[in-house]
Every structure is written in structure tokens, then in C-alpha cells.
């Protein structure tokens, strides 16, 4: 019974607290609505402009402060002059940078616009560059070289020297800044151009070296030039290419251009032993640009040929003989075979081989040489109980 009373009391208290909370929330909401309505219903003050009659400044009292409006005045614009007409420009030259001028070649300049031809002709000069003579004295041509100026069109000027220029020489072209275009604009700066005339074809290296000795008999003879002599093509296509070497004693073999400037010659047979060969380079040879060959090989300024000497042959020794020495019961027509330590020349082997009887009479027979072996067959049967001696003479 007490438990039930306790529960009822707690419920009554909770209901009362909830009612008080709702009354408080309702009061706060009403107050907020009243304040918002009062703000919306309040009149907005207005400002009415009033015209004030301001007396002249001279009649104002000294202790009265007058505020005058500040008016921004635009600054005066500074006139910047625009770019003037551009100066004429050389857009192409011939020969180009890094190229050589043929001795009888033409110098050409191309401008970006039509030019005043008289002013260009007066401004264009070509001078020889200072050169050093053999005694160490430097010389220079102070006056321009003579030549003719022509125009292929209104933008292209050409200078042709009156005569062929020396090979491997340097020159300098100057175009003064007073040269002007047809529109009156001057060049603006001096145009400076260095030139070098075409040189010569030279022999850079030869193999075997000049005056060398003990050269292998199977060597490949090689000559190397400093400029392209033949056009670039595949190794297999050697048709119509020059073969610039000749030999003394004469050699047969195959020549080949390994590239545009290296030529090799492979003899068909081994070179003769202990023999001096002379190799001649064609003195009329030219490179692909038509520049002629200048003599000179390994310090010899006048040489177009060189020599080398092959190895002395090693001593020929007999490695074996069939039939062997002191052999008995040999056939009446045996094949005699002599094994040597190296291949031998057929003619020298035939001349050196001998077959003799015991009393020194020669035995007639055929002789053949195959690589390192010598073979002999008697033409007739030997006599029974004959003693035959074979020998090789030195040389």
C-alpha cells in the first residue's frame, strides 16, 4: 500500500514540473514576438536635404572652418613613341657557316626586303685575313680584293672575285651599316662574315708505314685520306669508283673503299718474302668536291708514294720423309714424300730437291708441291738393291 502511494506522489510531481516548463516556454516566445513587432512598427528617421546659402569666403569669420570638396584631376598622359620601322636583316649567306668557298666561287647575301643597290655596293668589301709566312712575319692585305657585284633579284646581292682565290686562305666580308633598304632604313650594324677557301685533299695515313720492314706477307695495304673521295654508298657497290693505288713489283688483288675516305687493297697471293714494294697513289686523284690531291706522306711534302719491305722467310726444315731413312724393301717405283715446316714456293722447291744414286747419279722423276709437302715419283723402276738418296739444297 505504501508503495502505491509513493508511485502516485512521484507521478504528480513529474506532471507539475512539466506544466511549469511549458508555461515558461510560452512566456519567452510571447516576449520575443512583442519585441519583433515593436521594432517593425517603429518609424524610420528620414534625412531631408537642406540648401544652405553659403556666403563668400571673404565674409566668413576667421574661426569658422570651411570644408571644400576635393576633385581628382587626371594626370597628363605621357606620349610614348611607338617602334620605328625595323632595320633590314640578312636572312641567308653563301657559303653558309662552316662551308668552304671554292677558289672561283661566288659570295651571296640575301636580305629580308628590297635593298638600295648603290648603297650596298658602296658598303660591301672583302679583305684577305692576316697570314703568317714561313719566317714568322704576319702579312695582311689592307685594300679590299677586286670583284664584281651583281643582283639576281632586288633582295639578293652577289660578289664574284675577279680571279681565282688561293686555296686554304681566309677572307673577311664586311658590309657597312650605311647600307640601306629601298624603304630608306639602314642596316643598323656592321655585318661581319669570315670565309675560308677550299683546301686540298691530303693523305692522312698509310699502312704499312713508309720505310717499314718485316711486314707480314698477308698484310692488307691501306691509305686514309682527310676528305671524302667517293660518295657514300654500300660496301658491295664499288662500281665506277676510282682505284688509286699501283704497285712495283706489280700485284693483283681486290681494292675496296671501306668508307668515303679509306681505301684498302688485298693481294690475291701472299707477298714475296724479303721484298721491297713501292705503292703509288694516283697524283690526279680528287675529292668529291673536286679538290686536288696535294703531295705529302708522313712528313715528306713531295711524296705521293711510299715503300715497305716484307719479312725474311723463316728457315725451311724437314719434318719427315717417306720412305724413312735407311728403309729397306722399298718398292721399285715408290712415291717419295717430304713434309716441311711451312709452305714453300713451287719453283724453289723443285730447284732444291734432288734424288741421286749411291754413286751420285741423278734419278729422273716428277716433282709436285702441295702446301707444306713435296712429292716425287721416279719415271723408271729402280734397280734391285739400289741405294737412293734424297736431299734439299739450301735456298
Buried (B, 14 or more C-beta within 10 A) or exposed (E): EEEEEEEEEEEEEEEEEEEEEEEEEEEEEEEEEEEEEEEEEEEEEEEEEEEEEEEEEEEEEEEEEEEEEEEEEEEEEEEEEEEEEEBBEBEEBBBEEEEBBBBEBBBBBBBBBEBBBEBBBEBBBBBBEEEEEEEEEEEEEEEBBEBEBBEEEBBBBBBEBEEEBEBBBBBBBBBBEEBBBBEEBBBEEEBEBEBBBBBBBBBBEBBBEBEBEEBEBEBEBBBBBBBBBBEEEEEEEBEEBBEBBBBEEEBEBEBBBEEBBBBBBBBEEEBBEEEBBEBEBEEEBBBBEEBEBBBBBEEEEEBBBBEBBBBEBEEBEEEEBEBEEEEEEEEEEBEBBBEBEEBBBEEBBBEBBEBBBEEEEEBEBEBEBEEBBBBBEBEEEBEEEEEBEBEBEEE
